[in-house]
Amino acid sequence: MKGNISPFVPSIAVALLCLGFQLSGARFAYTAGSGVWEHLFYGFCHANIFHLALNLMALFQFKPRVKTCIIGYAASVAASFVPFASLPVPTLGLSGFVMACYARRYHAFRLKPWRIVLANVVLAFVPFYNWRIHLLSFFIAYIIYGIWNHTRPWHSRPK
């Protein structure tokens, strides 16, 4: 149906959360020694409005469903607790969540994740850019989708 807004509802909800955190001035960012709250809310906080705009553009391009958002959030939070994902500088932003949402498409269409890995290898040379959270979030979500679809053999997959 033309003009249907329903595919954008989960993205709008996430965007409103991010805007709320941005406007409130809250800064939840995690490092190796951070508390649980920083890990739970780092994805909704951004360094500046440009950082927020880039993440929201990627999110709205993907149009994740509610289940995808839930799995993406769980994967990005779980990834933040892995010591490999911590940098000496604080990490914040929605990009780990977005990468975890992309994992659904990669799994559903059986795409090979080499593009994700290659992009993050290139990003490894950008200072203070946490490419590790991207890869970990992506692969944790990818594994979750694999388990989810394996335990539901009746689930039809896109061709």
Buried (B, 14 or more C-beta within 10 A) or exposed (E): EEEEEEEBEBBEEBBEBBBEBBEEEEBBBBBEEBEEEBBBBBBBBBBEEEBBEBBBEBBBEBBBBEEBBEBBBBBBBBBBEEEEBBBEEBBBBBBBBBBBBBBBBBBEEEEEBEEBEEBBEEBEEEEEBBBBBBBBBBBBBBEBBEEBEEEEEEEEEEE
